[in-house]
Amino acid sequence: MTSARKARRRKPTRDERSRTPRETTTAVAPTPSLWTRPLIAIVVIGALLRGYYLTQPMRYDESVTYLYFASQSWTTVVSSYTYPNNHVFHSLLVKAFATVLGDDPWVLRLPAFIAGVAMIPATYAVGRRLFGSDAALIGAALVSASGALTFYSTNARGYTMVCLASLILANALLKLRERPSMAQWSIVVVATAAGIWTVPVMLYPAGGLALWLVLSALRGDTSEPRGDLVRFGLALVATAILTGLLYSPIIANGGLAALTGNSFVRATAWRVFFRQTSLSIEPTFAASTLGYPAVISVAIAVCAVAGLVQERKTNGLRVSMAGSTYVWCALLLLATHRAPFFRVWLFLVAPVALLAGHGAIRIASRVAHAQERLAANVGGISGGIVVALAVVVLVSRDIETSRDTGTLRDADRIAKAFSGLRPGDRVFAPIPSNGPLAYYFVRTGLDTAYLSSIPDDSARVFLVVNTAEGFALNSGLRDPLLQKFHKARRVAKYPSAEVYQLY
């Protein structure tokens, strides 16, 4: 047997078996430069789409976040957790922007907006490592024109910051799979701690990605499996210490129960948990495809399923990142047995977009000449996708009319109409009307005590009926303070509300 034939029959070494996808397949080779012209265009369109909604009327959750936390002292922001609305790191950034630029809605939304725009190139960076540049570009286009991500990029909460932290974490772990790097491990620790400090739901994506790296190391699918496990353990300890330090003012002020035992995260009975979880499936799908008609939503879902089926066959990973995330999230859900809001799953929109991009490439590969045409024109096709979907989202008006997180769309006009309130007067505004109305009271120079004080016998009493949220005149009359009033006269009517004076 010749030496050449022996070489052909030699078994691969561990180093050869554990080579990265970039070394074993050309399908996922990253492009030399991140910033290509198509990506820049996609980012610009995504920024413009989000910018269009920056000045929409303030909603309940973001109003409460600002009034109770970001508008208070720096000490209050880092130490108070009376409501989970305090996304601490996000609240600090909101306070910083508001201190310099004022309290206009667009200013309060800048941290969420910046994170939402930054998600677009971050999605591309992760996608090209997993599926190649073409699929990554289509995935970035879907993220850019996502109605759900646009909504939360213009809502002064911390959820897009969690999404961005998740993508940064995923990109760092993919690099660490290829080779050890102290800089990348530092990014892992900081991104994870910052995400949890923003909203503790960062535990969902961070845990899934951590499980993927551990399983990959155990299967010899990282550059230095044993060393990577040791370094992962050290990073886990460092993350826990840093997160504990960041939350220490809150823990010292309200105890650990402030984070783990509040009414929004407290475990429910198993029967309630399973019922609420099953009932949340349809609303979650609808919220994740906000602004899209059913045909587009189904098309993206079909491509995502196709991409999921072909995930490991293309990127060379021995452990599925999607599968690891699914297993971790399922375990965490069972451990907490509390059905979460859709926004907890917002971090999945970008990975699903990448799977859809990958699926579209794989579907095109089965059609004669389609793959070649797609590869040759992927920049133009991605641009066409983002423009078309952005127009669809704008025309649908689903973002403006969405009731998610609570609305009173005419709160600004109503607050200005109440500029003539006198001492002793009272304005009743049931949740979710009270949050936006209180914000615009502050903007108008009115005392928010009008919304909570006990009215005098001779005072004027008004009731705000939020018709857009399904309220009627008798909806708010369950308040004990309202029981003595038997007559109501409508004094103002708005597209989303009516105002009555009570007698």
Order of alpha helices (4+ residues) and beta strands (2+ residues): alpha-alpha-alpha-alpha-alpha-alpha-alpha-alpha-alpha-alpha-alpha-alpha-alpha-alpha-alpha-alpha-alpha-alpha-alpha-alpha-alpha-alpha-alpha-alpha-alpha-beta-alpha-beta-beta-beta
